[in-house]
Amino acid sequence: MVSHEEIQHVAKLMKIELDDPTIYERVDKMISYFDILDSAGVESEEMSFTEIPLSELREDKYIPFNEKLIEKLNYYKGTYVRAPKMI
């Protein structure tokens, strides 16, 4: 699929260090999963949606907010906002 050199080259372009030796296996698994998705054959599927004329959409209105929004967040600490862990 993808060689170690290609992964290293892309990681270097993205300025990512590859310290974990299992990263190559994980990249191969991700690419094989994308291959499965590509072969799903959804090109012939029909997408259904309802068109809404612009006249039926609400008008945008500017409502000023004079307080600092970041201070209203639940997990605000100093100049940071605590977010859930990303795996």
C-alpha positions in Angstrom: 0.0 0.0 0.0 2.0 2.9 1.3 5.7 2.6 2.0 7.4 3.7 5.2 9.3 6.4 3.2 6.1 7.9 1.9 4.7 8.1 5.5 7.9 9.6 6.7 7.9 12.2 3.9 4.3 13.2 4.5 4.9 13.4 8.3 8.0 15.6 7.6 5.9 17.9 5.4 3.3 18.1 8.2 6.0 18.6 10.8 4.9 15.5 12.8 7.4 13.4 14.6 6.9 9.6 14.2 8.3 8.2 17.5 5.8 5.4 17.7 6.8 2.3 15.6 3.2 1.1 15.4 2.2 4.2 13.4 3.0 2.5 10.1 0.6 -0.3 10.9 -2.1 2.2 11.9 -1.7 4.2 8.7 -2.0 1.0 6.7 -5.2 0.1 8.5 -6.6 3.6 7.9 -5.8 3.5 4.2 -7.3 0.0 3.8 -10.4 1.3 5.6 -10.6 4.2 3.1 -10.3 1.6 0.3 -13.3 -0.2 1.7 -15.2 3.1 1.7 -14.2 3.9 -1.8 -15.4 0.5 -3.0 -18.8 0.9 -1.3 -20.4 1.9 -4.6 -22.5 4.8 -3.5 -22.2 6.7 -6.8 -25.5 5.3 -8.0 -27.4 6.2 -4.8 -29.8 9.0 -5.1 -29.6 11.8 -2.6 -32.9 13.3 -1.5 -33.3 16.8 -0.2 -35.9 19.5 -0.1 -35.2 22.8 -1.8 -36.1 25.8 0.2 -36.5 29.1 -1.5 -34.5 32.0 -0.2 -37.7 33.9 0.7 -38.6 31.3 3.3 -35.3 31.6 5.2 -35.0 33.8 8.2 -33.4 37.2 7.9 -30.0 37.5 9.5 -29.8 40.0 12.4 -26.8 41.3 14.2 -27.3 41.1 18.0 -24.4 42.7 19.9 -23.0 40.7 22.8 -21.1 43.0 25.2 -19.7 40.4 27.6 -16.7 38.2 27.1 -18.1 34.9 25.7 -15.1 32.8 26.7 -15.7 33.6 30.4 -19.2 32.1 30.0 -17.8 28.7 29.1 -18.0 25.9 31.7 -14.4 24.7 31.4 -12.7 28.0 31.1 -9.4 28.4 32.9 -7.1 31.4 32.4 -6.7 31.8 28.7 -7.6 28.1 27.9 -10.8 26.1 27.4 -10.6 22.5 28.5 -11.9 20.2 25.8 -12.5 16.4 25.7 -9.6 14.1 25.0 -9.0 13.3 21.3 -7.9 9.8 20.7 
